[in-house]
């Protein structure tokens, strides 16, 4: 097997030896490897996050119509769902439909009709396979 370039380095060998032999060094090194990138990432996000209302207004003004339509639809769905939760309505039909891969759409504030159960008139898969 060929050795990688850093495996020949004295620093790399020292680091491997220290992390292998010293549990406190290993914990400290692992903490530094996790905390330092996290702190750097936090400050980068703070520096690049703009709370400028004029910039937000400009971005919203230049938004594509599809984005605006999806944002409005999501806002309406969220408002309806939160209203149902406040009124303590049963929302299990949403989960049933989601498990079936369906999206429930309707007029705002019109309650969903229960998802229909499979009728007994349709033969089951076993009956279809057994009859042939």
Secondary structure, DSSP 8 states (H G I E B T S, - for coil): ----GGGG-HHHHHHHHHHHH-HHHHHHHHHHHHHHHHHHHHHHHHHH----HHHHHHHHHT--HHHHHHHHHHHHHHHHHHHHHHTT---HHHHHHHHTT-----STT----------TTS--HHHHHHH-
